[in-house]
Amino acid sequence: IRMIVPSALAYGRDGYSYFEGYSKLSVGGNSSLDVTVKVINDLPKYENAAILKYIADNKLEGFESTASGLYYKKISNGAGDTITVDSTVKVSYTGRLLNGKAFDTVTDDNAVSFVLGGSVKGWQEGIPKIRQGGSIRLIMPSHLAYGLSGSISPNTGLTDIPPFSALDFEIKVIDVSK
């Protein structure tokens, strides 16, 4: 995409100068810009890079990945019943965006129960890797979470998970029933 940006929408009458070491960038005052933008339309590749950066920046270790792009780390396997997508699970968890902001926390005292097959795909794929009583950390790209739609808080009516957000969940499975 080629764009011609008029001075008023760029650096205006003052222009712009940047100097560091031997590098110099200067745009004269009242100069229009001729900008060419290359759009990279590969969301899975971008999200995978963002997840890997998040893991590295936070010094997280021991994660494995699946073909779908899910990253997981078993914290404890658990010793109870096995879990399938048809199982009803009772869980506590914390969900975070990759900027570290927690968007939801459910404690053991307020654990929620649901059929696993009704949850996001990342949970359906990741939670069966442990058993009842186990804990797992799942970092998932948006196509395994809320994708294009994101999520709106039922309490505030505001967006708590923006569209195309990769997510980080720490999950403890308290109970399982078939």
C-alpha positions in Angstrom: 0.0 0.0 0.0 1.4 3.4 -1.0 0.3 6.5 1.0 1.1 10.1 0.5 0.8 11.8 3.9 0.4 15.5 4.0 2.6 17.6 6.3 -0.3 18.5 8.6 -0.9 14.7 9.3 2.8 13.9 9.6 5.5 16.2 11.3 4.0 19.6 10.5 5.9 22.8 10.2 8.6 21.8 12.6 9.7 18.6 10.9 11.5 15.9 12.7 15.2 15.1 13.4 16.8 12.1 15.1 20.5 11.5 15.7 22.1 8.6 17.4 25.8 7.7 16.8 26.3 7.9 13.1 22.6 7.5 12.3 20.6 10.5 11.2 17.0 10.8 10.3 15.6 14.2 9.3 12.3 15.3 7.8 12.1 18.9 6.9 9.3 21.2 8.0 6.1 21.2 5.9 7.2 18.0 4.1 4.8 15.5 2.9 5.7 11.8 3.3 5.6 9.1 0.6 5.1 5.9 2.7 4.9 2.3 1.4 3.4 -0.2 3.9 3.7 -4.0 3.5 0.8 -5.7 5.2 1.7 -9.1 6.7 -1.4 -11.1 6.8 -0.3 -14.1 8.8 -1.9 -13.9 12.2 -0.9 -17.4 13.4 2.8 -16.7 12.7 2.5 -13.3 14.5 0.7 -14.8 17.5 3.2 -17.6 17.8 6.1 -15.1 17.8 4.2 -13.0 20.5 3.7 -16.1 22.7 7.3 -17.1 22.4 8.4 -13.5 23.3 6.0 -13.6 26.3 7.5 -16.9 27.5 11.1 -15.6 27.1 10.4 -12.2 28.6 8.7 -13.7 31.7 11.4 -16.4 32.0 8.9 -19.2 31.8 10.3 -22.7 31.4 9.1 -26.2 30.8 6.4 -25.4 28.2 5.5 -27.9 25.4 3.6 -27.0 22.3 1.0 -28.7 20.1 0.4 -28.6 16.4 -2.5 -26.2 16.9 -0.2 -23.6 18.6 -1.2 -24.3 22.2 1.6 -24.0 24.7 1.2 -25.9 28.0 3.0 -26.8 31.2 1.7 -29.4 33.5 2.2 -28.1 37.1 0.8 -31.3 38.6 -0.7 -34.3 36.8 -3.4 -35.1 39.4 -4.3 -38.6 40.3 -8.1 -38.6 39.9 -10.3 -39.3 36.9 -9.2 -38.7 33.4 -10.8 -35.8 31.5 -12.5 -35.8 28.1 -14.3 -33.0 26.3 -17.6 -34.7 27.5 -16.5 -34.4 31.1 -18.1 -31.9 33.5 -15.1 -30.2 35.2 -15.0 -28.0 38.3 -12.1 -25.6 38.1 -10.4 -22.6 39.6 -8.3 -20.4 37.4 -6.7 -17.1 36.6 -6.8 -15.7 33.0 -4.4 -13.1 31.8 -3.7 -11.2 28.6 -0.1 -11.3 27.4 0.4 -7.8 28.8 0.0 -9.4 32.2 -3.4 -8.0 33.0 -5.7 -10.5 34.7 -9.2 -10.4 33.2 -10.7 -13.1 35.3 -9.9 -15.0 38.5 -12.0 -17.8 40.0 -10.8 -19.1 43.4 -11.2 -22.7 44.8 -14.0 -21.4 47.1 -15.9 -20.1 44.0 -14.9 -22.8 41.5 -17.1 -23.1 38.4 -18.5 -26.3 36.8 -19.2 -26.8 33.1 -19.0 -29.3 30.3 -15.4 -29.0 29.0 -16.7 -29.2 25.4 -18.5 -25.9 25.9 -15.4 -24.0 26.7 -12.8 -22.4 24.4 -10.8 -24.8 22.2 -7.5 -24.2 24.1 -9.1 -25.5 27.3 -10.7 -28.5 25.4 -7.2 -29.4 24.1 -5.2 -28.6 27.2 -7.2 -29.7 30.2 -7.4 -33.4 29.2 -3.6 -33.5 29.5 -4.0 -33.7 33.3 -6.4 -35.5 35.6 -8.7 -34.5 38.4 -6.7 -32.7 41.1 -4.1 -31.6 38.6 -3.0 -28.1 37.5 -1.9 -26.8 34.2 -0.8 -23.5 32.6 -2.1 -22.9 29.0 -0.9 -20.1 26.7 -3.0 -20.1 23.6 -3.3 -18.1 20.4 -6.6 -16.3 19.7 -8.0 -19.0 17.4 -8.0 -21.3 20.4 -9.6 -18.7 22.7 -12.1 -15.9 21.7 -10.8 -15.1 18.2 -12.4 -12.2 16.3 -15.1 -11.7 18.9 -13.1 -11.2 22.0 -15.1 -11.1 25.2 -17.3 -8.6 26.9 -17.5 -8.6 30.7 -21.1 -9.4 31.8 -20.5 -7.2 34.9 -19.4 -4.0 33.2 -20.4 -4.4 29.6 -16.9 -3.4 28.6 -14.5 -5.5 26.5 -12.2 -7.4 28.9 -10.6 -9.6 26.2 -9.9 -7.7 23.0 -10.4 -9.5 19.6 -7.4 -11.6 18.4 -5.9 -11.8 21.9 -3.5 -14.6 22.9 -4.3 -15.7 26.5 -2.5 -17.2 29.5 -4.5 -19.4 31.9 -3.4 -21.1 35.2 -6.0 -23.8 35.8 -6.6 -26.2 38.7 -9.1 -29.1 38.1 -10.9 -29.6 41.4 -13.5 -32.2 40.3 -14.4 -34.3 37.3 -17.6 -36.1 36.5 -18.6 -38.0 33.3 
